Amino acid sequence: MLFGVGSGLWASDQPHAGASAREIVAFYADDSAWIVAGASLSLLSIALFIFFASGVRAILREHDEDDLLAMTAFGGALVLVMAGLGAETINMVGALRAEDGSLSLQLGRSLFEISYVLGYNGAGVGIGTLILATAAVALRARALMPRWLALLLLVAGLAFITPLVRFLLGPAVLLLAVVSAHLLRPSRPAPQRT
């Protein structure tokens, strides 16, 4: 939610992929204060997401026979975090350079495109891995969430690691909220390890 608020401060003005370098530099210059404020909120949300990911790992570990899928989910979360850190800090550099008038057309385009790829493709691989591992544990344990939701997660996880991720980031927030609610609700006890 905090990440969405931070991104919402400037995302509506973000140029589309393939925008001209002049449009990109104008975006960084016109929205620099909003980009810095939004990136700061997003960076805070990333720190909080690490706690969430650690909790997901612990819940998955309780419900699976080994730690492989729980660690895979946590690894996916860390990839997502690193992509977010990269995208947000790179955007912040663009805004700060535009603010002091030192953002060239070439640098502006480079910063924008790197941030764009990290924010979509890099984050997509991370969230896709997190979701796929969570779905696999849910299907094996049958205690985390309804089977239909686990199957939906499998499809979504596969979609996130493809170029379709550009169209899925909005629905991803809703999907993660639903999954989080299912993970946090009281469920059947975890299977006893022998």
SULTAWO-V698599 format. One record per residue. RES is the residue in one small letter. SS is DSSP state (~ for helix, > for strand, _ for the rest). PHI is phi in degrees with one decimal (none if undefined). OMEGA is omega in whole degrees, -180 to 180 (none if undefined). Layout:
RES/SS/PHI/OMEGA
RES/SS/PHI/OMEGA
This chain:
m/_/none/179
l/~/-61.9/177
f/~/-62.3/179
g/~/-63.0/178
v/~/-64.3/180
g/~/-60.0/180
s/~/-69.1/-179
g/~/-65.5/180
l/_/-65.6/-176
w/_/-135.4/-171
a/~/-62.6/-178
s/~/-67.8/179
d/~/-94.9/-176
q/_/-62.2/176
p/_/-64.3/178
h/_/-77.8/176
a/_/-59.4/-180
g/_/88.2/178
a/_/-64.0/179
s/_/-70.2/179
a/~/-60.2/179
r/~/-64.8/177
e/~/-62.0/-178
i/~/-66.2/180
v/~/-64.4/177
a/~/-63.5/177
f/~/-59.6/180
y/~/-61.4/-179
a/~/-71.9/-176
d/~/-69.7/-175
d/_/-109.9/-172
s/~/-56.9/-179
a/~/-64.1/179
w/~/-68.3/179
i/~/-65.0/179
v/~/-63.9/179
a/~/-63.4/-180
g/~/-65.2/179
a/~/-64.6/178
s/~/-63.0/176
l/~/-63.9/180
s/~/-63.6/179
l/~/-64.4/175
l/~/-62.9/180
s/~/-64.3/179
i/~/-65.2/177
a/~/-61.4/178
l/~/-67.1/180
f/~/-63.7/178
i/~/-61.9/176
f/~/-63.7/178
f/~/-58.3/-178
a/~/-62.7/177
s/~/-65.1/177
g/~/-66.5/177
v/~/-60.6/179
r/~/-57.9/-179
a/~/-63.7/180
i/~/-65.6/180
l/~/-63.9/-180
r/~/-63.2/178
e/~/-64.7/-173
h/~/-104.1/-179
d/_/-123.7/-175
e/_/-75.3/177
d/_/-144.8/-174
d/_/-96.7/-174
l/~/-59.9/-178
l/~/-70.5/177
a/~/-63.2/178
m/~/-70.2/176
t/~/-64.2/177
a/~/-60.5/179
f/~/-64.8/176
g/~/-62.1/176
g/~/-61.8/178
a/~/-62.7/179
l/~/-68.8/175
v/~/-62.3/177
l/~/-59.2/179
v/~/-61.7/-179
m/~/-66.2/177
a/~/-64.2/178
g/~/-64.3/177
l/~/-60.3/180
g/~/-63.4/-177
a/~/-62.7/-177
e/~/-68.4/-179
t/~/-70.1/178
i/~/-66.5/176
n/~/-62.3/180
m/~/-63.9/177
v/~/-60.2/178
g/~/-58.2/-180
a/~/-66.3/-179
l/~/-67.2/177
r/~/-66.3/178
a/~/-66.5/-180
e/~/-61.6/-180
d/_/-93.5/174
g/_/80.4/-177
s/_/-106.4/-180
l/_/-94.5/178
s/_/-78.8/178
l/~/-61.5/-178
q/~/-66.9/180
l/~/-65.7/179
g/~/-58.3/179
r/~/-63.0/-179
s/~/-62.1/180
l/~/-60.7/-178
f/~/-62.6/-176
e/~/-68.7/178
i/~/-64.3/179
s/~/-60.9/-179
y/~/-62.7/-179
v/~/-66.3/177
l/~/-62.4/-176
g/~/-65.8/180
y/~/-102.1/-174
n/~/-69.9/-180
g/~/-62.5/179
a/~/-65.0/180
g/~/-63.2/177
v/~/-63.4/180
g/~/-64.2/-178
i/~/-68.8/177
g/~/-62.4/178
t/~/-64.6/178
l/~/-58.1/-177
i/~/-68.8/180
l/~/-62.2/180
a/~/-66.5/178
t/~/-64.0/179
a/~/-62.8/-180
a/~/-62.9/178
v/~/-65.2/-179
a/~/-61.4/180
l/~/-70.7/179
r/~/-75.2/-174
a/~/-83.5/-179
r/_/55.8/180
a/_/-125.4/-175
l/_/-81.2/-174
m/_/-162.4/178
p/_/-61.0/-179
r/~/-58.0/-180
w/~/-60.2/180
l/~/-70.6/178
a/~/-63.0/178
l/~/-66.8/175
l/~/-61.4/178
l/~/-63.2/178
l/~/-59.7/180
v/~/-63.7/-180
a/~/-63.4/180
g/~/-59.2/177
l/~/-65.0/180
a/~/-65.3/-178
f/~/-65.7/-179
i/_/-93.6/176
t/_/-117.6/176
p/_/-62.3/177
l/_/-62.9/-177
v/~/-54.7/-179
r/~/-60.5/-179
f/~/-98.2/-171
l/~/-107.7/-174
l/~/-63.7/177
g/~/-63.4/178
p/~/-61.6/180
a/~/-61.9/180
v/~/-62.2/178
l/~/-64.2/180
l/~/-61.5/179
l/~/-65.1/177
a/~/-64.5/179
v/~/-64.8/-180
v/~/-63.7/179
s/~/-59.4/179
a/~/-62.1/179
h/~/-69.4/179
l/~/-70.1/-176
l/~/-89.4/-179
r/_/-72.9/175
p/_/-61.2/-180
s/_/-129.0/175
r/_/-59.7/-179
p/_/-60.4/177
a/_/-65.3/179
p/_/-61.4/178
q/_/-74.9/177
r/_/-83.9/180
t/_/-114.3/none
